[in-house]
Amino acid sequence: MNATKKRTNSLVITIVLFILALAFLAPIFLIFINSFKGKLFISEDVFSFPNSKTFVGLENYIRGIDTVNFWNSFGLSLFITVFSVAVIVLCTAMTAWYIVRVKNKFTNFLYYMFVFSMIVPFQMVMFTLTWFANRLHLDNPVGIIIVYLGFGAGLSVFMFTGFVKAIPLEIEEAAIIDGCGPIRTFFLIVLPMLKPTAVTVAILNAMWIWNDYLLPYLLLGTNYKTIPISIQYLQGSYGNTDYGSLMALLVLSIVPVIIFYLSCQKHVIKSITAGSVKG
């Protein structure tokens, strides 16, 4: 009876997860098929497959790329995302290691400040942030990396702290005995052991920064257009929207994130497995 009940529960869970997967993938699939249909036919029948009448090949992609100068926006988004993620991962990993290994009132206060920053909504500070960023000359593609570090530090430090606690202190003490200083100990011993967590942090921040619209729009304006800002310009006034080009550019913007996630998926699984084992 127990074996039969377990099989039934497993089957039900599998069916539920399959339905949820279809629900999450359906919008992406609709965007993909509509990116190959003429813009006049998309609003008429969103759920139909392209046929000999509605299929336009790569016309939507070519028109969308030319309309918003997509590759410049792609390069700008790639630059901001890559360097922001790299700075966030490196700085927050070092901060978490310092907080765990140097236990005093200051580090406790610092840790709780990072945790508190996780619950502060961006809308609450966006006007103050924009004012300070303008005064500090951070309203450019390099300066916005510092701003992303501030917003991404809370969750990243929280995640790294939990995994640094699982690293045996004896390993670091052995490295110190062998002549490693704090910097070499971190980069040669601690950081390699944090690789699964670092990849998880990188994925979460990369998806957020790549798809972020509001912060680049407030800081960079129209001088530097990231992909979300460029795509927004396809929505004209009075409902005049080129849905064909819009769908095509949405597909192009989704593909890099999917590739990055699939290439790092095994490290995410390792991170989850490591976090579920004590000691």
Residue frames relative to the residue before (quaternion, step in Angstrom):
aa qw qx qy qz dx dy dz
M 1.0000 0.0000 0.0000 0.0000 0.00 0.00 0.00
N 0.6571 0.5163 -0.3111 0.4527 3.56 0.96 -0.87
A 0.6529 0.5107 -0.3131 0.4636 3.57 0.99 -0.88
T 0.6525 0.5091 -0.3133 0.4657 3.59 0.99 -0.82
K 0.6490 0.5189 -0.3086 0.4629 3.56 1.02 -0.84
K 0.6437 0.5178 -0.3209 0.4633 3.58 1.00 -0.81
R 0.6533 0.5066 -0.3148 0.4662 3.60 0.96 -0.85
T 0.6439 0.5177 -0.3201 0.4637 3.58 1.02 -0.81
N 0.6592 0.5021 -0.3048 0.4694 3.58 0.94 -0.88
S 0.6495 0.5166 -0.3138 0.4612 3.57 1.00 -0.85
L 0.6483 0.5143 -0.3157 0.4642 3.58 1.03 -0.81
V 0.6504 0.5141 -0.3149 0.4622 3.59 0.96 -0.85
I 0.6557 0.5072 -0.3098 0.4657 3.58 0.94 -0.91
T 0.6418 0.5277 -0.3191 0.4558 3.58 1.00 -0.83
I 0.6609 0.5005 -0.3069 0.4675 3.58 0.94 -0.89
V 0.6549 0.5116 -0.3147 0.4585 3.59 0.92 -0.88
L 0.6739 0.4863 -0.2972 0.4701 3.59 0.92 -0.90
F 0.6199 0.5375 -0.3392 0.4602 3.59 1.08 -0.71
I 0.6528 0.5032 -0.3091 0.4745 3.59 0.98 -0.86
L 0.6473 0.5110 -0.3173 0.4682 3.59 0.99 -0.82
A 0.6317 0.5308 -0.3283 0.4598 3.59 1.02 -0.82
L 0.6506 0.5026 -0.3159 0.4736 3.58 0.98 -0.82
A 0.6427 0.5322 -0.3231 0.4465 3.58 1.00 -0.83
F 0.6922 0.4633 -0.2801 0.4773 3.61 1.02 -0.80
L 0.7146 0.4570 -0.2579 0.4625 3.59 1.03 -0.77
A 0.5291 0.6685 -0.4016 0.3344 3.60 1.14 -0.51
P 0.6700 0.4837 -0.3389 0.4497 3.68 0.79 -0.79
I 0.6406 0.5164 -0.3316 0.4615 3.59 1.01 -0.78
F 0.6474 0.5196 -0.3138 0.4609 3.57 1.01 -0.84
L 0.6491 0.5118 -0.3201 0.4628 3.59 0.98 -0.81
I 0.6297 0.5218 -0.3353 0.4676 3.59 1.00 -0.77
F 0.6599 0.5276 -0.3090 0.4367 3.58 0.96 -0.90
I 0.7142 0.4434 -0.2805 0.4634 3.61 0.76 -0.97
N 0.6730 0.4946 -0.3081 0.4555 3.60 1.03 -0.66
S 0.5669 0.6000 -0.3890 0.4090 3.58 1.21 -0.34
F 0.7005 0.4272 -0.2658 0.5062 3.61 1.26 -0.26
K 0.6021 0.5473 -0.3568 0.4590 3.59 1.28 0.19
G 0.5960 -0.5717 0.4264 0.3689 3.56 -1.17 0.54
K 0.5852 -0.6312 0.3738 0.3456 3.57 -0.97 0.81
L 0.6342 0.5334 -0.3365 0.4473 3.60 1.15 -0.48
F 0.7023 0.4728 -0.2656 0.4611 3.57 1.15 -0.53
I 0.5373 0.6536 -0.4070 0.3441 3.59 1.18 -0.41
S 0.7121 0.4498 -0.2689 0.4672 3.59 0.83 -0.94
E 0.6132 0.5668 -0.3541 0.4211 3.61 1.16 -0.49
D 0.7970 -0.0547 0.0761 0.5966 3.57 0.91 -0.91
V 0.2020 -0.8316 0.5103 0.0856 3.54 0.06 1.34
F 0.7505 0.4538 -0.2176 0.4283 3.57 0.94 -0.89
S 0.5603 0.6128 -0.3989 0.3891 3.62 1.19 -0.04
F 0.4930 -0.6315 0.5083 0.3159 3.56 -1.23 0.52
P 0.5838 -0.5639 0.4314 0.3939 3.61 -1.15 0.46
N 0.0857 -0.7824 0.6154 0.0427 3.56 -1.03 0.79
S 0.7705 -0.3679 0.2429 0.4605 3.55 -1.29 -0.11
K 0.6759 0.4907 -0.2877 0.4686 3.58 1.18 -0.52
T 0.7775 0.3694 -0.1754 0.4777 3.57 0.94 -0.91
F 0.5804 0.6144 -0.3761 0.3798 3.61 1.16 -0.48
V 0.0652 -0.8155 0.5751 0.0039 3.58 -0.85 1.03
G 0.5108 -0.6680 0.4148 0.3477 3.59 1.23 0.23
L 0.7773 -0.3110 0.2590 0.4817 3.55 -0.93 -0.97
E 0.3014 0.7905 -0.4907 0.2086 3.58 1.23 0.30
N 0.6563 0.5138 -0.3181 0.4519 3.59 0.93 -0.84
Y 0.6469 0.5223 -0.3143 0.4582 3.57 1.01 -0.84
I 0.6785 0.4898 -0.2963 0.4604 3.57 0.87 -0.94
R 0.6761 0.4894 -0.2972 0.4637 3.59 0.90 -0.90
G 0.6594 0.5141 -0.3100 0.4525 3.59 0.96 -0.82
I 0.6539 0.5168 -0.3085 0.4585 3.58 0.97 -0.89
D 0.6894 0.4739 -0.2790 0.4716 3.56 0.97 -0.86
T 0.6481 0.5598 -0.3280 0.3987 3.59 0.99 -0.81
V 0.8169 0.2448 -0.1029 0.5120 3.58 0.82 -0.98
N 0.4161 -0.7034 0.4759 0.3248 3.60 1.26 0.14
F 0.0348 -0.8909 0.4528 0.0077 3.50 0.97 1.08
W 0.6871 0.5156 -0.3182 0.4010 3.61 0.81 -0.90
N 0.5946 0.5323 -0.3717 0.4742 3.61 1.12 -0.48
S 0.6570 0.4923 -0.2981 0.4869 3.56 1.00 -0.84
F 0.6244 0.5411 -0.3331 0.4544 3.56 1.04 -0.76
G 0.6723 0.4952 -0.2946 0.4647 3.57 0.91 -0.88
L 0.6496 0.5087 -0.3151 0.4690 3.57 1.01 -0.80
S 0.6588 0.4958 -0.3073 0.4752 3.60 0.93 -0.86
L 0.6443 0.5204 -0.3224 0.4584 3.57 1.00 -0.81
F 0.6465 0.5204 -0.3162 0.4596 3.59 0.95 -0.86
I 0.6907 0.4748 -0.2860 0.4644 3.58 0.79 -1.01
T 0.6813 0.5011 -0.2992 0.4418 3.60 0.88 -0.91
V 0.6839 0.4997 -0.3012 0.4380 3.59 0.78 -1.01
F 0.7360 0.4177 -0.2507 0.4700 3.58 0.74 -1.00
S 0.6131 0.5326 -0.3589 0.4600 3.61 1.05 -0.60
V 0.6653 0.4935 -0.3029 0.4712 3.58 0.91 -0.89
A 0.6488 0.5190 -0.3233 0.4530 3.59 0.94 -0.85
V 0.6671 0.4888 -0.2991 0.4760 3.60 0.93 -0.88
I 0.6502 0.5198 -0.3193 0.4527 3.59 0.94 -0.87
V 0.6789 0.4947 -0.2995 0.4524 3.59 0.81 -0.97
L 0.6972 0.4758 -0.2879 0.4523 3.59 0.80 -0.96
C 0.7204 0.4572 -0.2667 0.4481 3.59 0.72 -1.04
T 0.6980 0.4650 -0.2910 0.4604 3.61 0.88 -0.84
A 0.6044 0.5388 -0.3631 0.4611 3.60 1.10 -0.59
M 0.6610 0.4903 -0.3033 0.4803 3.59 0.96 -0.84
T 0.6440 0.5246 -0.3195 0.4560 3.58 1.01 -0.82
A 0.6613 0.5048 -0.3074 0.4618 3.57 0.92 -0.90
W 0.6408 0.5197 -0.3231 0.4637 3.59 0.99 -0.80
Y 0.6504 0.5087 -0.3103 0.4712 3.57 0.99 -0.82
I 0.6561 0.5216 -0.3142 0.4459 3.58 0.93 -0.90
V 0.6954 0.4777 -0.2797 0.4583 3.59 0.92 -0.89
R 0.7530 0.4195 -0.2284 0.4526 3.58 0.83 -0.95
V 0.7287 0.3200 -0.2186 0.5646 3.61 1.11 -0.57
K 0.0397 -0.8408 0.5393 -0.0252 3.55 0.03 1.29
N 0.3304 0.6981 -0.5838 0.2503 3.56 -0.52 1.23
K 0.7426 -0.4135 0.2772 0.4481 3.58 -1.27 -0.02
F 0.6340 0.5438 -0.3348 0.4363 3.55 1.05 -0.76
T 0.6869 0.4705 -0.2929 0.4701 3.60 0.86 -0.90
N 0.6133 0.5299 -0.3512 0.4687 3.59 1.08 -0.64
F 0.6494 0.5047 -0.3054 0.4799 3.56 0.97 -0.87
L 0.6501 0.5250 -0.3117 0.4523 3.57 0.96 -0.90
Y 0.6487 0.5254 -0.3157 0.4512 3.57 0.97 -0.89
Y 0.7020 0.4615 -0.2797 0.4647 3.58 0.85 -0.92
M 0.5885 0.5467 -0.3713 0.4656 3.59 1.16 -0.43
F 0.6381 0.5036 -0.3222 0.4851 3.58 1.03 -0.74
V 0.6506 0.5049 -0.3169 0.4705 3.58 0.95 -0.83
F 0.6506 0.5215 -0.3143 0.4539 3.57 0.97 -0.86
S 0.6344 0.5509 -0.3403 0.4222 3.59 1.00 -0.74
M 0.5710 0.6072 -0.3796 0.4014 3.58 1.20 -0.43
I 0.7397 0.4175 -0.2310 0.4745 3.60 1.06 -0.64
V 0.5398 0.6021 -0.4126 0.4194 3.59 1.25 0.05
P 0.3355 -0.7617 0.5126 0.2111 3.64 -0.51 1.08
F 0.5888 -0.6059 0.4103 0.3434 3.53 -1.08 0.75
Q 0.6246 0.5689 -0.3448 0.4091 3.58 1.00 -0.80
M 0.6141 0.5738 -0.3493 0.4143 3.59 1.13 -0.56
V 0.8001 0.2907 -0.1262 0.5092 3.58 1.05 -0.73
M 0.4360 0.7506 -0.4447 0.2206 3.60 1.21 -0.13
F 0.6662 0.4892 -0.3303 0.4558 3.63 0.94 -0.69
T 0.6464 0.4975 -0.3122 0.4871 3.58 0.99 -0.82
L 0.6398 0.5334 -0.3185 0.4525 3.55 0.99 -0.86
T 0.6591 0.5110 -0.3116 0.4554 3.57 0.90 -0.91
W 0.6382 0.5283 -0.3229 0.4575 3.60 1.00 -0.82
F 0.6884 0.4664 -0.2841 0.4773 3.59 0.86 -0.95
A 0.6415 0.5308 -0.3322 0.4432 3.59 0.95 -0.84
N 0.6481 0.5049 -0.3205 0.4715 3.59 1.00 -0.73
R 0.6724 0.4935 -0.3003 0.4628 3.59 0.96 -0.83
L 0.7329 0.4010 -0.2220 0.5027 3.59 1.08 -0.72
H 0.4337 -0.7271 0.4349 0.3069 3.59 1.33 0.19
L 0.3781 0.7106 -0.4965 0.3248 3.55 0.93 0.98
D 0.5189 0.6496 -0.4049 0.3805 3.59 1.29 0.11
N 0.5532 0.5360 -0.4185 0.4812 3.55 0.71 1.19
P 0.7053 -0.4923 0.2865 0.4220 3.64 -1.17 0.35
V 0.6641 0.4686 -0.3160 0.4894 3.62 1.12 -0.50
G 0.6747 0.5129 -0.2982 0.4390 3.57 0.90 -0.88
I 0.6280 0.5523 -0.3504 0.4217 3.59 1.03 -0.70
I 0.5338 0.6091 -0.4068 0.4227 3.60 1.22 -0.38
I 0.6421 0.5140 -0.3151 0.4735 3.59 1.01 -0.80
V 0.6435 0.5182 -0.3192 0.4642 3.57 1.02 -0.81
Y 0.6515 0.5038 -0.3139 0.4724 3.59 0.96 -0.82
L 0.5914 0.5587 -0.3637 0.4537 3.58 1.10 -0.64
G 0.6614 0.5140 -0.3079 0.4511 3.57 0.94 -0.85
F 0.7205 0.4354 -0.2569 0.4747 3.57 0.92 -0.87
G 0.7217 0.4441 -0.2604 0.4626 3.60 1.03 -0.63
A 0.5151 0.6851 -0.4043 0.3189 3.58 1.23 -0.27
G 0.6132 0.6028 -0.3626 0.3592 3.61 0.93 -0.81
L 0.7319 0.4073 -0.2302 0.4955 3.57 0.64 -1.13
S 0.6559 0.5348 -0.3183 0.4272 3.59 0.95 -0.86
V 0.6548 0.4896 -0.3082 0.4864 3.59 0.94 -0.88
F 0.6291 0.5433 -0.3302 0.4472 3.58 0.98 -0.84
M 0.6868 0.4711 -0.2857 0.4741 3.60 0.91 -0.88
F 0.6757 0.4946 -0.3047 0.4539 3.59 0.87 -0.91
T 0.6211 0.5697 -0.3493 0.4096 3.59 0.97 -0.82
G 0.6603 0.5226 -0.3125 0.4396 3.57 0.93 -0.86
F 0.7198 0.4339 -0.2553 0.4780 3.59 1.01 -0.74
V 0.5840 0.5531 -0.3843 0.4531 3.60 1.13 -0.48
K 0.6137 0.5615 -0.3465 0.4335 3.58 1.07 -0.70
A 0.6659 0.5080 -0.3017 0.4555 3.59 1.15 -0.56
I 0.5707 0.5802 -0.3935 0.4276 3.61 1.23 -0.19
P 0.4349 -0.7075 0.4809 0.2812 3.64 -0.65 1.01
L 0.4846 -0.6815 0.4735 0.2766 3.56 -0.88 0.96
E 0.5758 0.6167 -0.3734 0.3857 3.60 1.13 -0.62
I 0.6033 0.5592 -0.3658 0.4353 3.61 1.08 -0.62
E 0.6788 0.4702 -0.2893 0.4842 3.57 0.94 -0.85
E 0.6266 0.5291 -0.3413 0.4593 3.59 1.03 -0.71
A 0.6314 0.5225 -0.3317 0.4673 3.59 1.04 -0.72
A 0.6432 0.5138 -0.3221 0.4675 3.58 1.03 -0.76
I 0.6404 0.5168 -0.3247 0.4662 3.59 1.02 -0.76
I 0.6320 0.5265 -0.3292 0.4637 3.58 1.02 -0.79
D 0.6803 0.4817 -0.2807 0.4758 3.58 1.09 -0.74
G 0.6614 -0.5560 0.2913 0.4105 3.59 1.26 0.11
C 0.4825 0.6623 -0.4478 0.3578 3.61 1.23 0.19
G 0.3368 -0.7110 0.5784 0.2155 3.54 -1.03 0.81
P 0.7501 -0.3906 0.2609 0.4654 3.61 -1.25 -0.02
I 0.6667 0.5075 -0.3153 0.4456 3.60 0.90 -0.88
R 0.6869 0.4655 -0.2851 0.4799 3.59 0.84 -0.93
T 0.6161 0.5448 -0.3483 0.4498 3.58 1.03 -0.70
F 0.6683 0.4984 -0.3090 0.4578 3.56 0.94 -0.86
F 0.7540 0.4175 -0.2345 0.4497 3.57 0.71 -1.07
L 0.7385 0.4135 -0.2395 0.4757 3.62 1.02 -0.68
I 0.7757 0.3266 -0.1670 0.5135 3.60 1.07 -0.64
V 0.7714 0.4011 -0.2164 0.4441 3.57 0.57 -1.17
L 0.6988 0.5014 -0.2939 0.4169 3.58 0.70 -1.07
P 0.6458 0.4982 -0.3516 0.4595 3.68 0.87 -0.70
M 0.6610 0.4971 -0.3140 0.4662 3.59 1.05 -0.69
L 0.6782 0.4704 -0.2825 0.4889 3.58 1.22 -0.43
K 0.3288 0.7957 -0.4706 0.1928 3.60 1.25 0.09
P 0.6671 0.4850 -0.3405 0.4515 3.69 0.77 -0.82
T 0.6676 0.4826 -0.3011 0.4804 3.58 0.97 -0.84
A 0.6306 0.5398 -0.3332 0.4471 3.58 1.00 -0.79
V 0.6497 0.5007 -0.3201 0.4741 3.59 1.00 -0.78
T 0.6316 0.5251 -0.3299 0.4652 3.59 1.01 -0.78
V 0.6528 0.4970 -0.3034 0.4846 3.58 0.94 -0.89
A 0.6473 0.5257 -0.3194 0.4500 3.58 0.98 -0.84
I 0.6560 0.5107 -0.3189 0.4551 3.60 0.93 -0.84
L 0.6685 0.5087 -0.3064 0.4477 3.58 0.85 -0.95
N 0.7069 0.4496 -0.2663 0.4768 3.57 0.90 -0.92
A 0.6251 0.5443 -0.3458 0.4397 3.59 1.04 -0.71
M 0.6594 0.4968 -0.3143 0.4685 3.60 0.93 -0.84
W 0.6569 0.5079 -0.3110 0.4625 3.57 1.03 -0.81
I 0.7168 0.4524 -0.2693 0.4572 3.60 0.75 -1.01
W 0.6391 0.5439 -0.3296 0.4325 3.60 0.96 -0.84
N 0.7664 0.3640 -0.1797 0.4979 3.58 0.97 -0.90
D 0.4672 0.7012 -0.4426 0.3070 3.60 1.23 -0.07
Y 0.1784 -0.7966 0.5732 0.0713 3.53 -0.93 0.97
L 0.7113 0.5206 -0.2812 0.3793 3.55 0.76 -1.08
L 0.6969 0.4849 -0.2978 0.4364 3.61 0.77 -0.97
P 0.6751 0.4549 -0.3226 0.4830 3.68 0.81 -0.79
Y 0.6328 0.5349 -0.3441 0.4417 3.59 1.04 -0.70
L 0.6806 0.4861 -0.2890 0.4658 3.59 0.99 -0.81
L 0.7504 0.4039 -0.2188 0.4752 3.58 0.91 -0.91
L 0.7853 0.3448 -0.1712 0.4849 3.58 0.82 -0.97
G 0.2719 -0.7872 0.5120 0.2101 3.58 1.17 -0.53
T 0.7335 -0.3855 0.3049 0.4695 3.56 -1.05 -0.78
N 0.4704 0.6771 -0.4502 0.3429 3.59 1.24 0.02
Y 0.7741 0.1157 -0.0496 0.6204 3.56 1.09 -0.78
K 0.1178 -0.8269 0.5495 0.0200 3.57 -0.35 1.25
T 0.2319 -0.7388 0.6190 0.1313 3.55 -0.71 1.11
I 0.7374 -0.4312 0.2740 0.4418 3.59 -1.27 0.18
P 0.6712 0.4839 -0.3370 0.4491 3.68 0.75 -0.84
I 0.6519 0.5041 -0.3248 0.4642 3.61 0.99 -0.74
S 0.6522 0.5156 -0.3171 0.4563 3.59 0.96 -0.83
I 0.6529 0.5084 -0.3180 0.4628 3.57 0.96 -0.87
Q 0.6135 0.5685 -0.3454 0.4255 3.57 1.03 -0.75
Y 0.6395 0.5517 -0.3265 0.4244 3.58 1.09 -0.66
L 0.5628 0.5873 -0.3919 0.4298 3.60 1.26 -0.15
Q 0.6305 0.4999 -0.3388 0.4876 3.57 1.24 -0.27
G 0.1898 -0.8275 0.5236 0.0709 3.53 -0.18 1.32
S 0.6554 -0.5025 0.3910 0.4063 3.53 -1.33 -0.02
Y 0.8254 0.2378 -0.1915 0.4749 3.56 -1.31 0.42
G 0.6898 -0.5138 0.2805 0.4260 3.58 1.05 0.79
N 0.4860 0.6625 -0.4390 0.3635 3.58 1.25 0.12
T 0.1732 0.8010 -0.5404 0.1907 3.57 0.09 1.34
D 0.3275 -0.7216 0.5764 0.1996 3.56 -0.93 0.92
Y 0.1869 -0.8378 0.5048 0.0912 3.57 0.15 1.30
G 0.5938 0.5765 -0.3712 0.4211 3.59 1.09 -0.58
S 0.6940 0.4427 -0.2643 0.5026 3.56 0.84 -0.98
L 0.6144 0.5587 -0.3448 0.4376 3.58 1.05 -0.76
M 0.6719 0.4839 -0.2930 0.4781 3.59 0.90 -0.92
A 0.6519 0.5301 -0.3199 0.4379 3.58 0.96 -0.85
L 0.6959 0.4565 -0.2792 0.4789 3.60 0.90 -0.88
L 0.5882 0.5482 -0.3743 0.4620 3.59 1.12 -0.52
V 0.6312 0.5195 -0.3309 0.4715 3.58 1.03 -0.76
L 0.6745 0.4946 -0.2971 0.4606 3.57 0.90 -0.90
S 0.6716 0.4914 -0.3034 0.4642 3.59 1.06 -0.64
I 0.6519 0.5215 -0.3098 0.4551 3.59 1.16 -0.58
V 0.6077 0.6259 -0.3498 0.3414 3.57 0.97 -0.91
P 0.6772 0.4888 -0.3369 0.4347 3.70 0.75 -0.84
V 0.6466 0.5157 -0.3275 0.4570 3.61 0.99 -0.77
I 0.6478 0.5148 -0.3192 0.4621 3.59 0.98 -0.84
I 0.6541 0.5084 -0.3144 0.4636 3.58 0.93 -0.88
F 0.6572 0.5127 -0.3085 0.4583 3.58 0.94 -0.90
Y 0.6705 0.4932 -0.3056 0.4623 3.59 0.93 -0.86
L 0.6742 0.4967 -0.3112 0.4493 3.61 0.86 -0.89
S 0.6634 0.5054 -0.3093 0.4570 3.59 1.03 -0.74
C 0.7471 0.3702 -0.2047 0.5127 3.61 1.17 -0.53
Q 0.3783 0.7767 -0.4541 0.2178 3.58 1.27 0.00
K 0.6473 0.5378 -0.3327 0.4255 3.58 0.95 -0.82
H 0.6393 0.5156 -0.3271 0.4674 3.59 1.09 -0.65
V 0.6086 0.5405 -0.3497 0.4639 3.58 1.11 -0.64
I 0.6449 0.5148 -0.3131 0.4702 3.57 0.99 -0.85
K 0.6357 0.5177 -0.3271 0.4699 3.59 1.01 -0.77
S 0.6386 0.5361 -0.3208 0.4492 3.56 1.01 -0.84
I 0.6656 0.4921 -0.2999 0.4743 3.57 0.95 -0.90
T 0.6567 0.5124 -0.3087 0.4592 3.59 0.98 -0.84
A 0.6623 0.5047 -0.3063 0.4613 3.56 0.98 -0.89
G 0.6774 0.5051 -0.2952 0.4460 3.56 1.03 -0.77
S 0.6682 0.5061 -0.3043 0.4526 3.56 1.20 -0.40
V 0.6763 0.4459 -0.2823 0.5139 3.60 1.29 -0.11
K 0.3001 -0.7562 0.5556 0.1715 3.57 -0.75 1.01
G 0.7601 0.3162 -0.2642 0.5024 3.52 -1.12 0.75
